[in-house]
């Protein structure tokens, strides 16, 4: 199993917009991830640092 990780940030004041644009996850993205063998994918937004 290969694990990959990275960190990026959401601009201050844009947290709600980020949530709206990413929930629900687009079906096309889910299909692409599955086609490439991804079966466990998580993103967490840290509320204090705004890091993903």
mmCIF entry with sequence, helices, sheets and N, C-alpha, C, O atoms, coordinates in Angstrom:
data_MODEL
# 
_entry.id   MODEL 
# 
_entity.id                         1 
_entity.type                       polymer 
_entity.pdbx_number_of_molecules   1 
# 
_entity_poly.entity_id                      1 
_entity_poly.type                           'polypeptide(L)' 
_entity_poly.nstd_linkage                   no 
_entity_poly.nstd_monomer                   no 
_entity_poly.pdbx_seq_one_letter_code       
;(UNK)(UNK)(UNK)(UNK)(UNK)(UNK)(UNK)(UNK)(UNK)(UNK)(UNK)(UNK)(UNK)(UNK)(UNK)(UNK)
(UNK)(UNK)(UNK)(UNK)(UNK)(UNK)(UNK)(UNK)(UNK)(UNK)(UNK)(UNK)(UNK)(UNK)(UNK)(UNK)
(UNK)(UNK)(UNK)(UNK)(UNK)(UNK)(UNK)(UNK)(UNK)(UNK)(UNK)(UNK)(UNK)(UNK)(UNK)(UNK)
(UNK)(UNK)(UNK)(UNK)
;
_entity_poly.pdbx_seq_one_letter_code_can   XXXXXXXXXXXXXXXXXXXXXXXXXXXXXXXXXXXXXXXXXXXXXXXXXXXX 
_entity_poly.pdbx_strand_id                 A 
# 
loop_
_entity_poly_seq.entity_id 
_entity_poly_seq.num 
_entity_poly_seq.mon_id 
_entity_poly_seq.hetero 
1 1  UNK n 
1 2  UNK n 
1 3  UNK n 
1 4  UNK n 
1 5  UNK n 
1 6  UNK n 
1 7  UNK n 
1 8  UNK n 
1 9  UNK n 
1 10 UNK n 
1 11 UNK n 
1 12 UNK n 
1 13 UNK n 
1 14 UNK n 
1 15 UNK n 
1 16 UNK n 
1 17 UNK n 
1 18 UNK n 
1 19 UNK n 
1 20 UNK n 
1 21 UNK n 
1 22 UNK n 
1 23 UNK n 
1 24 UNK n 
1 25 UNK n 
1 26 UNK n 
1 27 UNK n 
1 28 UNK n 
1 29 UNK n 
1 30 UNK n 
1 31 UNK n 
1 32 UNK n 
1 33 UNK n 
1 34 UNK n 
1 35 UNK n 
1 36 UNK n 
1 37 UNK n 
1 38 UNK n 
1 39 UNK n 
1 40 UNK n 
1 41 UNK n 
1 42 UNK n 
1 43 UNK n 
1 44 UNK n 
1 45 UNK n 
1 46 UNK n 
1 47 UNK n 
1 48 UNK n 
1 49 UNK n 
1 50 UNK n 
1 51 UNK n 
1 52 UNK n 
# 
_struct_asym.id          A 
_struct_asym.entity_id   1 
# 
loop_
_struct_conf.conf_type_id 
_struct_conf.id 
_struct_conf.pdbx_PDB_helix_id 
_struct_conf.beg_label_comp_id 
_struct_conf.beg_label_asym_id 
_struct_conf.beg_label_seq_id 
_struct_conf.pdbx_beg_PDB_ins_code 
_struct_conf.end_label_comp_id 
_struct_conf.end_label_asym_id 
_struct_conf.end_label_seq_id 
_struct_conf.pdbx_end_PDB_ins_code 
_struct_conf.beg_auth_comp_id 
_struct_conf.beg_auth_asym_id 
_struct_conf.beg_auth_seq_id 
_struct_conf.end_auth_comp_id 
_struct_conf.end_auth_asym_id 
_struct_conf.end_auth_seq_id 
_struct_conf.pdbx_PDB_helix_class 
_struct_conf.details 
_struct_conf.pdbx_PDB_helix_length 
HELX_P HELX_P1 AA1 UNK A 15 ? UNK A 22 ? UNK A 15 UNK A 22 1 ? 8 
HELX_P HELX_P2 AA2 UNK A 27 ? UNK A 35 ? UNK A 27 UNK A 35 1 ? 9 
# 
_struct_conf_type.id          HELX_P 
_struct_conf_type.criteria    ? 
_struct_conf_type.reference   ? 
# 
loop_
_atom_site.group_PDB 
_atom_site.id 
_atom_site.type_symbol 
_atom_site.label_atom_id 
_atom_site.label_alt_id 
_atom_site.label_comp_id 
_atom_site.label_asym_id 
_atom_site.label_entity_id 
_atom_site.label_seq_id 
_atom_site.pdbx_PDB_ins_code 
_atom_site.Cartn_x 
_atom_site.Cartn_y 
_atom_site.Cartn_z 
_atom_site.occupancy 
_atom_site.B_iso_or_equiv 
_atom_site.pdbx_formal_charge 
_atom_site.auth_seq_id 
_atom_site.auth_comp_id 
_atom_site.auth_asym_id 
_atom_site.auth_atom_id 
_atom_site.pdbx_PDB_model_num 
ATOM 1   N N  . UNK A 1 1  ? 0.850   -1.174 0.000   1.00 0.00 ? 1  UNK A N  1 
ATOM 2   C CA . UNK A 1 1  ? 0.000   0.000  0.000   1.00 0.00 ? 1  UNK A CA 1 
ATOM 3   C C  . UNK A 1 1  ? 0.895   1.236  0.000   1.00 0.00 ? 1  UNK A C  1 
ATOM 4   O O  . UNK A 1 1  ? 1.880   1.293  0.736   1.00 0.00 ? 1  UNK A O  1 
ATOM 5   N N  . UNK A 1 2  ? 0.561   2.201  -0.806  1.00 0.00 ? 2  UNK A N  1 
ATOM 6   C CA . UNK A 1 2  ? 1.277   3.467  -0.877  1.00 0.00 ? 2  UNK A CA 1 
ATOM 7   C C  . UNK A 1 2  ? 0.434   4.525  -0.172  1.00 0.00 ? 2  UNK A C  1 
ATOM 8   O O  . UNK A 1 2  ? -0.759  4.666  -0.437  1.00 0.00 ? 2  UNK A O  1 
ATOM 9   N N  . UNK A 1 3  ? 1.079   5.269  0.735   1.00 0.00 ? 3  UNK A N  1 
ATOM 10  C CA . UNK A 1 3  ? 0.391   6.373  1.405   1.00 0.00 ? 3  UNK A CA 1 
ATOM 11  C C  . UNK A 1 3  ? 1.004   7.674  0.938   1.00 0.00 ? 3  UNK A C  1 
ATOM 12  O O  . UNK A 1 3  ? 2.222   7.788  0.799   1.00 0.00 ? 3  UNK A O  1 
ATOM 13  N N  . UNK A 1 4  ? 0.161   8.642  0.698   1.00 0.00 ? 4  UNK A N  1 
ATOM 14  C CA . UNK A 1 4  ? 0.625   9.960  0.278   1.00 0.00 ? 4  UNK A CA 1 
ATOM 15  C C  . UNK A 1 4  ? -0.058  11.007 1.139   1.00 0.00 ? 4  UNK A C  1 
ATOM 16  O O  . UNK A 1 4  ? -1.200  10.833 1.563   1.00 0.00 ? 4  UNK A O  1 
ATOM 17  N N  . UNK A 1 5  ? 0.655   12.094 1.391   1.00 0.00 ? 5  UNK A N  1 
ATOM 18  C CA . UNK A 1 5  ? 0.088   13.182 2.190   1.00 0.00 ? 5  UNK A CA 1 
ATOM 19  C C  . UNK A 1 5  ? 0.682   14.506 1.733   1.00 0.00 ? 5  UNK A C  1 
ATOM 20  O O  . UNK A 1 5  ? 1.798   14.558 1.215   1.00 0.00 ? 5  UNK A O  1 
ATOM 21  N N  . UNK A 1 6  ? -0.071  15.560 1.931   1.00 0.00 ? 6  UNK A N  1 
ATOM 22  C CA . UNK A 1 6  ? 0.430   16.907 1.684   1.00 0.00 ? 6  UNK A CA 1 
ATOM 23  C C  . UNK A 1 6  ? -0.399  17.866 2.521   1.00 0.00 ? 6  UNK A C  1 
ATOM 24  O O  . UNK A 1 6  ? -1.468  17.511 3.017   1.00 0.00 ? 6  UNK A O  1 
ATOM 25  N N  . UNK A 1 7  ? 0.100   19.079 2.674   1.00 0.00 ? 7  UNK A N  1 
ATOM 26  C CA . UNK A 1 7  ? -0.581  20.101 3.462   1.00 0.00 ? 7  UNK A CA 1 
ATOM 27  C C  . UNK A 1 7  ? -0.758  21.337 2.594   1.00 0.00 ? 7  UNK A C  1 
ATOM 28  O O  . UNK A 1 7  ? 0.153   21.741 1.871   1.00 0.00 ? 7  UNK A O  1 
ATOM 29  N N  . UNK A 1 8  ? -1.933  21.925 2.674   1.00 0.00 ? 8  UNK A N  1 
ATOM 30  C CA . UNK A 1 8  ? -2.177  23.210 2.028   1.00 0.00 ? 8  UNK A CA 1 
ATOM 31  C C  . UNK A 1 8  ? -3.119  23.996 2.917   1.00 0.00 ? 8  UNK A C  1 
ATOM 32  O O  . UNK A 1 8  ? -3.677  23.445 3.866   1.00 0.00 ? 8  UNK A O  1 
ATOM 33  N N  . UNK A 1 9  ? -3.302  25.265 2.629   1.00 0.00 ? 9  UNK A N  1 
ATOM 34  C CA . UNK A 1 9  ? -4.102  26.131 3.496   1.00 0.00 ? 9  UNK A CA 1 
ATOM 35  C C  . UNK A 1 9  ? -5.279  26.733 2.743   1.00 0.00 ? 9  UNK A C  1 
ATOM 36  O O  . UNK A 1 9  ? -5.236  26.932 1.529   1.00 0.00 ? 9  UNK A O  1 
ATOM 37  N N  . UNK A 1 10 ? -6.330  27.015 3.501   1.00 0.00 ? 10 UNK A N  1 
ATOM 38  C CA . UNK A 1 10 ? -7.501  27.723 2.988   1.00 0.00 ? 10 UNK A CA 1 
ATOM 39  C C  . UNK A 1 10 ? -7.343  29.184 3.409   1.00 0.00 ? 10 UNK A C  1 
ATOM 40  O O  . UNK A 1 10 ? -6.973  29.464 4.549   1.00 0.00 ? 10 UNK A O  1 
ATOM 41  N N  . UNK A 1 11 ? -7.619  30.105 2.503   1.00 0.00 ? 11 UNK A N  1 
ATOM 42  C CA . UNK A 1 11 ? -7.529  31.524 2.838   1.00 0.00 ? 11 UNK A CA 1 
ATOM 43  C C  . UNK A 1 11 ? -8.467  31.859 3.994   1.00 0.00 ? 11 UNK A C  1 
ATOM 44  O O  . UNK A 1 11 ? -9.559  31.301 4.104   1.00 0.00 ? 11 UNK A O  1 
ATOM 45  N N  . UNK A 1 12 ? -8.030  32.771 4.849   1.00 0.00 ? 12 UNK A N  1 
ATOM 46  C CA . UNK A 1 12 ? -8.848  33.221 5.976   1.00 0.00 ? 12 UNK A CA 1 
ATOM 47  C C  . UNK A 1 12 ? -10.185 33.741 5.460   1.00 0.00 ? 12 UNK A C  1 
ATOM 48  O O  . UNK A 1 12 ? -10.236 34.491 4.485   1.00 0.00 ? 12 UNK A O  1 
ATOM 49  N N  . UNK A 1 13 ? -11.254 33.340 6.115   1.00 0.00 ? 13 UNK A N  1 
ATOM 50  C CA . UNK A 1 13 ? -12.590 33.766 5.729   1.00 0.00 ? 13 UNK A CA 1 
ATOM 51  C C  . UNK A 1 13 ? -13.220 32.943 4.620   1.00 0.00 ? 13 UNK A C  1 
ATOM 52  O O  . UNK A 1 13 ? -14.375 33.182 4.266   1.00 0.00 ? 13 UNK A O  1 
ATOM 53  N N  . UNK A 1 14 ? -12.495 31.975 4.057   1.00 0.00 ? 14 UNK A N  1 
ATOM 54  C CA . UNK A 1 14 ? -13.006 31.171 2.947   1.00 0.00 ? 14 UNK A CA 1 
ATOM 55  C C  . UNK A 1 14 ? -13.352 29.738 3.357   1.00 0.00 ? 14 UNK A C  1 
ATOM 56  O O  . UNK A 1 14 ? -13.620 28.890 2.506   1.00 0.00 ? 14 UNK A O  1 
ATOM 57  N N  . UNK A 1 15 ? -13.343 29.476 4.663   1.00 0.00 ? 15 UNK A N  1 
ATOM 58  C CA . UNK A 1 15 ? -13.588 28.115 5.130   1.00 0.00 ? 15 UNK A CA 1 
ATOM 59  C C  . UNK A 1 15 ? -14.966 27.598 4.721   1.00 0.00 ? 15 UNK A C  1 
ATOM 60  O O  . UNK A 1 15 ? -15.095 26.460 4.271   1.00 0.00 ? 15 UNK A O  1 
ATOM 61  N N  . UNK A 1 16 ? -15.994 28.431 4.876   1.00 0.00 ? 16 UNK A N  1 
ATOM 62  C CA . UNK A 1 16 ? -17.349 27.991 4.505   1.00 0.00 ? 16 UNK A CA 1 
ATOM 63  C C  . UNK A 1 16 ? -17.463 27.739 3.010   1.00 0.00 ? 16 UNK A C  1 
ATOM 64  O O  . UNK A 1 16 ? -18.110 26.780 2.588   1.00 0.00 ? 16 UNK A O  1 
ATOM 65  N N  . UNK A 1 17 ? -16.841 28.591 2.208   1.00 0.00 ? 17 UNK A N  1 
ATOM 66  C CA . UNK A 1 17 ? -16.860 28.375 0.756   1.00 0.00 ? 17 UNK A CA 1 
ATOM 67  C C  . UNK A 1 17 ? -16.155 27.071 0.406   1.00 0.00 ? 17 UNK A C  1 
ATOM 68  O O  . UNK A 1 17 ? -16.626 26.320 -0.448  1.00 0.00 ? 17 UNK A O  1 
ATOM 69  N N  . UNK A 1 18 ? -15.034 26.798 1.058   1.00 0.00 ? 18 UNK A N  1 
ATOM 70  C CA . UNK A 1 18 ? -14.314 25.541 0.825   1.00 0.00 ? 18 UNK A CA 1 
ATOM 71  C C  . UNK A 1 18 ? -15.237 24.352 1.108   1.00 0.00 ? 18 UNK A C  1 
ATOM 72  O O  . UNK A 1 18 ? -15.323 23.420 0.309   1.00 0.00 ? 18 UNK A O  1 
ATOM 73  N N  . UNK A 1 19 ? -15.923 24.396 2.249   1.00 0.00 ? 19 UNK A N  1 
ATOM 74  C CA . UNK A 1 19 ? -16.827 23.289 2.615   1.00 0.00 ? 19 UNK A CA 1 
ATOM 75  C C  . UNK A 1 19 ? -17.943 23.128 1.579   1.00 0.00 ? 19 UNK A C  1 
ATOM 76  O O  . UNK A 1 19 ? -18.252 22.008 1.173   1.00 0.00 ? 19 UNK A O  1 
ATOM 77  N N  . UNK A 1 20 ? -18.545 24.234 1.153   1.00 0.00 ? 20 UNK A N  1 
ATOM 78  C CA . UNK A 1 20 ? -19.638 24.166 0.171   1.00 0.00 ? 20 UNK A CA 1 
ATOM 79  C C  . UNK A 1 20 ? -19.171 23.574 -1.155  1.00 0.00 ? 20 UNK A C  1 
ATOM 80  O O  . UNK A 1 20 ? -19.896 22.797 -1.776  1.00 0.00 ? 20 UNK A O  1 
ATOM 81  N N  . UNK A 1 21 ? -17.976 23.933 -1.588  1.00 0.00 ? 21 UNK A N  1 
ATOM 82  C CA . UNK A 1 21 ? -17.482 23.460 -2.882  1.00 0.00 ? 21 UNK A CA 1 
ATOM 83  C C  . UNK A 1 21 ? -17.019 22.014 -2.855  1.00 0.00 ? 21 UNK A C  1 
ATOM 84  O O  . UNK A 1 21 ? -16.878 21.387 -3.905  1.00 0.00 ? 21 UNK A O  1 
ATOM 85  N N  . UNK A 1 22 ? -16.783 21.481 -1.668  1.00 0.00 ? 22 UNK A N  1 
ATOM 86  C CA . UNK A 1 22 ? -16.251 20.123 -1.573  1.00 0.00 ? 22 UNK A CA 1 
ATOM 87  C C  . UNK A 1 22 ? -17.206 19.138 -0.909  1.00 0.00 ? 22 UNK A C  1 
ATOM 88  O O  . UNK A 1 22 ? -16.826 17.999 -0.641  1.00 0.00 ? 22 UNK A O  1 
ATOM 89  N N  . UNK A 1 23 ? -18.410 19.548 -0.646  1.00 0.00 ? 23 UNK A N  1 
ATOM 90  C CA . UNK A 1 23 ? -19.382 18.646 -0.031  1.00 0.00 ? 23 UNK A CA 1 
ATOM 91  C C  . UNK A 1 23 ? -20.722 18.867 -0.711  1.00 0.00 ? 23 UNK A C  1 
ATOM 92  O O  . UNK A 1 23 ? -21.290 19.952 -0.587  1.00 0.00 ? 23 UNK A O  1 
ATOM 93  N N  . UNK A 1 24 ? -21.237 17.901 -1.410  1.00 0.00 ? 24 UNK A N  1 
ATOM 94  C CA . UNK A 1 24 ? -20.689 16.553 -1.581  1.00 0.00 ? 24 UNK A CA 1 
ATOM 95  C C  . UNK A 1 24 ? -19.528 16.540 -2.582  1.00 0.00 ? 24 UNK A C  1 
ATOM 96  O O  . UNK A 1 24 ? -19.371 17.451 -3.394  1.00 0.00 ? 24 UNK A O  1 
ATOM 97  N N  . UNK A 1 25 ? -18.738 15.495 -2.495  1.00 0.00 ? 25 UNK A N  1 
ATOM 98  C CA . UNK A 1 25 ? -17.623 15.313 -3.426  1.00 0.00 ? 25 UNK A CA 1 
ATOM 99  C C  . UNK A 1 25 ? -18.201 15.005 -4.802  1.00 0.00 ? 25 UNK A C  1 
ATOM 100 O O  . UNK A 1 25 ? -19.144 14.221 -4.920  1.00 0.00 ? 25 UNK A O  1 
ATOM 101 N N  . UNK A 1 26 ? -17.642 15.616 -5.839  1.00 0.00 ? 26 UNK A N  1 
ATOM 102 C CA . UNK A 1 26 ? -18.121 15.390 -7.203  1.00 0.00 ? 26 UNK A CA 1 
ATOM 103 C C  . UNK A 1 26 ? -17.991 13.916 -7.567  1.00 0.00 ? 26 UNK A C  1 
ATOM 104 O O  . UNK A 1 26 ? -16.971 13.287 -7.286  1.00 0.00 ? 26 UNK A O  1 
ATOM 105 N N  . UNK A 1 27 ? -19.018 13.377 -8.187  1.00 0.00 ? 27 UNK A N  1 
ATOM 106 C CA . UNK A 1 27 ? -19.013 11.971 -8.595  1.00 0.00 ? 27 UNK A CA 1 
ATOM 107 C C  . UNK A 1 27 ? -17.869 11.673 -9.559  1.00 0.00 ? 27 UNK A C  1 
ATOM 108 O O  . UNK A 1 27 ? -17.271 10.599 -9.499  1.00 0.00 ? 27 UNK A O  1 
ATOM 109 N N  . UNK A 1 28 ? -17.565 12.614 -10.440 1.00 0.00 ? 28 UNK A N  1 
ATOM 110 C CA . UNK A 1 28 ? -16.458 12.418 -11.385 1.00 0.00 ? 28 UNK A CA 1 
ATOM 111 C C  . UNK A 1 28 ? -15.134 12.207 -10.657 1.00 0.00 ? 28 UNK A C  1 
ATOM 112 O O  . UNK A 1 28 ? -14.311 11.395 -11.081 1.00 0.00 ? 28 UNK A O  1 
ATOM 113 N N  . UNK A 1 29 ? -14.929 12.938 -9.563  1.00 0.00 ? 29 UNK A N  1 
ATOM 114 C CA . UNK A 1 29 ? -13.703 12.774 -8.781  1.00 0.00 ? 29 UNK A CA 1 
ATOM 115 C C  . UNK A 1 29 ? -13.682 11.413 -8.103  1.00 0.00 ? 29 UNK A C  1 
ATOM 116 O O  . UNK A 1 29 ? -12.654 10.736 -8.106  1.00 0.00 ? 29 UNK A O  1 
ATOM 117 N N  . UNK A 1 30 ? -14.797 11.009 -7.527  1.00 0.00 ? 30 UNK A N  1 
ATOM 118 C CA . UNK A 1 30 ? -14.870 9.689  -6.892  1.00 0.00 ? 30 UNK A CA 1 
ATOM 119 C C  . UNK A 1 30 ? -14.592 8.582  -7.902  1.00 0.00 ? 30 UNK A C  1 
ATOM 120 O O  . UNK A 1 30 ? -13.876 7.628  -7.598  1.00 0.00 ? 30 UNK A O  1 
ATOM 121 N N  . UNK A 1 31 ? -15.154 8.707  -9.100  1.00 0.00 ? 31 UNK A N  1 
ATOM 122 C CA . UNK A 1 31 ? -14.932 7.706  -10.147 1.00 0.00 ? 31 UNK A CA 1 
ATOM 123 C C  . UNK A 1 31 ? -13.462 7.655  -10.563 1.00 0.00 ? 31 UNK A C  1 
ATOM 124 O O  . UNK A 1 31 ? -12.907 6.575  -10.764 1.00 0.00 ? 31 UNK A O  1 
ATOM 125 N N  . UNK A 1 32 ? -12.837 8.820  -10.689 1.00 0.00 ? 32 UNK A N  1 
ATOM 126 C CA . UNK A 1 32 ? -11.425 8.880  -11.078 1.00 0.00 ? 32 UNK A CA 1 
ATOM 127 C C  . UNK A 1 32 ? -10.537 8.269  -10.008 1.00 0.00 ? 32 UNK A C  1 
ATOM 128 O O  . UNK A 1 32 ? -9.629  7.497  -10.317 1.00 0.00 ? 32 UNK A O  1 
ATOM 129 N N  . UNK A 1 33 ? -10.792 8.608  -8.757  1.00 0.00 ? 33 UNK A N  1 
ATOM 130 C CA . UNK A 1 33 ? -10.002 8.029  -7.663  1.00 0.00 ? 33 UNK A CA 1 
ATOM 131 C C  . UNK A 1 33 ? -10.120 6.509  -7.661  1.00 0.00 ? 33 UNK A C  1 
ATOM 132 O O  . UNK A 1 33 ? -9.120  5.804  -7.535  1.00 0.00 ? 33 UNK A O  1 
ATOM 133 N N  . UNK A 1 34 ? -11.341 6.009  -7.801  1.00 0.00 ? 34 UNK A N  1 
ATOM 134 C CA . UNK A 1 34 ? -11.558 4.564  -7.806  1.00 0.00 ? 34 UNK A CA 1 
ATOM 135 C C  . UNK A 1 34 ? -10.853 3.902  -8.986  1.00 0.00 ? 34 UNK A C  1 
ATOM 136 O O  . UNK A 1 34 ? -10.271 2.827  -8.842  1.00 0.00 ? 34 UNK A O  1 
ATOM 137 N N  . UNK A 1 35 ? -10.904 4.541  -10.147 1.00 0.00 ? 35 UNK A N  1 
ATOM 138 C CA . UNK A 1 35 ? -10.262 3.987  -11.341 1.00 0.00 ? 35 UNK A CA 1 
ATOM 139 C C  . UNK A 1 35 ? -8.748  3.882  -11.178 1.00 0.00 ? 35 UNK A C  1 
ATOM 140 O O  . UNK A 1 35 ? -8.098  3.081  -11.850 1.00 0.00 ? 35 UNK A O  1 
ATOM 141 N N  . UNK A 1 36 ? -8.196  4.690  -10.289 1.00 0.00 ? 36 UNK A N  1 
ATOM 142 C CA . UNK A 1 36 ? -6.751  4.681  -10.054 1.00 0.00 ? 36 UNK A CA 1 
ATOM 143 C C  . UNK A 1 36 ? -6.378  3.942  -8.778  1.00 0.00 ? 36 UNK A C  1 
ATOM 144 O O  . UNK A 1 36 ? -5.251  4.059  -8.297  1.00 0.00 ? 36 UNK A O  1 
ATOM 145 N N  . UNK A 1 37 ? -7.324  3.177  -8.225  1.00 0.00 ? 37 UNK A N  1 
ATOM 146 C CA . UNK A 1 37 ? -7.025  2.317  -7.092  1.00 0.00 ? 37 UNK A CA 1 
ATOM 147 C C  . UNK A 1 37 ? -7.104  2.973  -5.728  1.00 0.00 ? 37 UNK A C  1 
ATOM 148 O O  . UNK A 1 37 ? -6.695  2.374  -4.734  1.00 0.00 ? 37 UNK A O  1 
ATOM 149 N N  . UNK A 1 38 ? -7.619  4.182  -5.661  1.00 0.00 ? 38 UNK A N  1 
ATOM 150 C CA . UNK A 1 38 ? -7.752  4.858  -4.365  1.00 0.00 ? 38 UNK A CA 1 
ATOM 151 C C  . UNK A 1 38 ? -9.019  4.356  -3.694  1.00 0.00 ? 38 UNK A C  1 
ATOM 152 O O  . UNK A 1 38 ? -10.103 4.415  -4.274  1.00 0.00 ? 38 UNK A O  1 
ATOM 153 N N  . UNK A 1 39 ? -8.881  3.864  -2.477  1.00 0.00 ? 39 UNK A N  1 
ATOM 154 C CA . UNK A 1 39 ? -10.066 3.363  -1.782  1.00 0.00 ? 39 UNK A CA 1 
ATOM 155 C C  . UNK A 1 39 ? -10.228 3.962  -0.394  1.00 0.00 ? 39 UNK A C  1 
ATOM 156 O O  . UNK A 1 39 ? -11.220 3.689  0.282   1.00 0.00 ? 39 UNK A O  1 
ATOM 157 N N  . UNK A 1 40 ? -9.276  4.771  0.040   1.00 0.00 ? 40 UNK A N  1 
ATOM 158 C CA . UNK A 1 40 ? -9.367  5.420  1.344   1.00 0.00 ? 40 UNK A CA 1 
ATOM 159 C C  . UNK A 1 40 ? -8.785  6.817  1.194   1.00 0.00 ? 40 UNK A C  1 
ATOM 160 O O  . UNK A 1 40 ? -7.573  6.975  1.048   1.00 0.00 ? 40 UNK A O  1 
ATOM 161 N N  . UNK A 1 41 ? -9.635  7.820  1.230   1.00 0.00 ? 41 UNK A N  1 
ATOM 162 C CA . UNK A 1 41 ? -9.213  9.188  0.936   1.00 0.00 ? 41 UNK A CA 1 
ATOM 163 C C  . UNK A 1 41 ? -9.854  10.106 1.963   1.00 0.00 ? 41 UNK A C  1 
ATOM 164 O O  . UNK A 1 41 ? -11.074 10.099 2.128   1.00 0.00 ? 41 UNK A O  1 
ATOM 165 N N  . UNK A 1 42 ? -9.044  10.892 2.651   1.00 0.00 ? 42 UNK A N  1 
ATOM 166 C CA . UNK A 1 42 ? -9.564  11.778 3.693   1.00 0.00 ? 42 UNK A CA 1 
ATOM 167 C C  . UNK A 1 42 ? -8.935  13.155 3.583   1.00 0.00 ? 42 UNK A C  1 
ATOM 168 O O  . UNK A 1 42 ? -7.766  13.291 3.225   1.00 0.00 ? 42 UNK A O  1 
ATOM 169 N N  . UNK A 1 43 ? -9.721  14.166 3.892   1.00 0.00 ? 43 UNK A N  1 
ATOM 170 C CA . UNK A 1 43 ? -9.233  15.536 4.005   1.00 0.00 ? 43 UNK A CA 1 
ATOM 171 C C  . UNK A 1 43 ? -9.796  16.094 5.307   1.00 0.00 ? 43 UNK A C  1 
ATOM 172 O O  . UNK A 1 43 ? -10.986 15.956 5.594   1.00 0.00 ? 43 UNK A O  1 
ATOM 173 N N  . UNK A 1 44 ? -8.933  16.720 6.082   1.00 0.00 ? 44 UNK A N  1 
ATOM 174 C CA . UNK A 1 44 ? -9.344  17.321 7.341   1.00 0.00 ? 44 UNK A CA 1 
ATOM 175 C C  . UNK A 1 44 ? -8.964  18.792 7.331   1.00 0.00 ? 44 UNK A C  1 
ATOM 176 O O  . UNK A 1 44 ? -7.852  19.141 6.934   1.00 0.00 ? 44 UNK A O  1 
ATOM 177 N N  . UNK A 1 45 ? -9.872  19.655 7.763   1.00 0.00 ? 45 UNK A N  1 
ATOM 178 C CA . UNK A 1 45 ? -9.604  21.085 7.871   1.00 0.00 ? 45 UNK A CA 1 
ATOM 179 C C  . UNK A 1 45 ? -9.375  21.414 9.337   1.00 0.00 ? 45 UNK A C  1 
ATOM 180 O O  . UNK A 1 45 ? -10.289 21.299 10.154  1.00 0.00 ? 45 UNK A O  1 
ATOM 181 N N  . UNK A 1 46 ? -8.144  21.828 9.674   1.00 0.00 ? 46 UNK A N  1 
ATOM 182 C CA . UNK A 1 46 ? -7.823  22.217 11.048  1.00 0.00 ? 46 UNK A CA 1 
ATOM 183 C C  . UNK A 1 46 ? -8.423  23.601 11.287  1.00 0.00 ? 46 UNK A C  1 
ATOM 184 O O  . UNK A 1 46 ? -8.066  24.546 10.583  1.00 0.00 ? 46 UNK A O  1 
ATOM 185 N N  . UNK A 1 47 ? -9.323  23.748 12.261  1.00 0.00 ? 47 UNK A N  1 
ATOM 186 C CA . UNK A 1 47 ? -10.057 25.002 12.422  1.00 0.00 ? 47 UNK A CA 1 
ATOM 187 C C  . UNK A 1 47 ? -9.200  26.199 12.832  1.00 0.00 ? 47 UNK A C  1 
ATOM 188 O O  . UNK A 1 47 ? -9.559  27.337 12.528  1.00 0.00 ? 47 UNK A O  1 
ATOM 189 N N  . UNK A 1 48 ? -8.094  25.973 13.504  1.00 0.00 ? 48 UNK A N  1 
ATOM 190 C CA . UNK A 1 48 ? -7.276  27.095 13.974  1.00 0.00 ? 48 UNK A CA 1 
ATOM 191 C C  . UNK A 1 48 ? -6.230  27.532 12.953  1.00 0.00 ? 48 UNK A C  1 
ATOM 192 O O  . UNK A 1 48 ? -5.978  28.728 12.801  1.00 0.00 ? 48 UNK A O  1 
ATOM 193 N N  . UNK A 1 49 ? -5.623  26.587 12.258  1.00 0.00 ? 49 UNK A N  1 
ATOM 194 C CA . UNK A 1 49 ? -4.570  26.928 11.297  1.00 0.00 ? 49 UNK A CA 1 
ATOM 195 C C  . UNK A 1 49 ? -5.091  27.037 9.870   1.00 0.00 ? 49 UNK A C  1 
ATOM 196 O O  . UNK A 1 49 ? -4.394  27.551 8.995   1.00 0.00 ? 49 UNK A O  1 
ATOM 197 N N  . UNK A 1 50 ? -6.317  26.555 9.622   1.00 0.00 ? 50 UNK A N  1 
ATOM 198 C CA . UNK A 1 50 ? -6.928  26.502 8.292   1.00 0.00 ? 50 UNK A CA 1 
ATOM 199 C C  . UNK A 1 50 ? -6.139  25.628 7.339   1.00 0.00 ? 50 UNK A C  1 
ATOM 200 O O  . UNK A 1 50 ? -6.250  25.775 6.122   1.00 0.00 ? 50 UNK A O  1 
ATOM 201 N N  . UNK A 1 51 ? -5.347  24.722 7.880   1.00 0.00 ? 51 UNK A N  1 
ATOM 202 C CA . UNK A 1 51 ? -4.590  23.806 7.031   1.00 0.00 ? 51 UNK A CA 1 
ATOM 203 C C  . UNK A 1 51 ? -5.434  22.588 6.706   1.00 0.00 ? 51 UNK A C  1 
ATOM 204 O O  . UNK A 1 51 ? -6.211  22.098 7.525   1.00 0.00 ? 51 UNK A O  1 
ATOM 205 N N  . UNK A 1 52 ? -5.252  22.118 5.482   1.00 0.00 ? 52 UNK A N  1 
ATOM 206 C CA . UNK A 1 52 ? -5.913  20.899 5.023   1.00 0.00 ? 52 UNK A CA 1 
ATOM 207 C C  . UNK A 1 52 ? -4.904  19.786 5.074   1.00 0.00 ? 52 UNK A C  1 
ATOM 208 O O  . UNK A 1 52 ? -5.223  18.647 4.732   1.00 0.00 ? 52 UNK A O  1 
# 
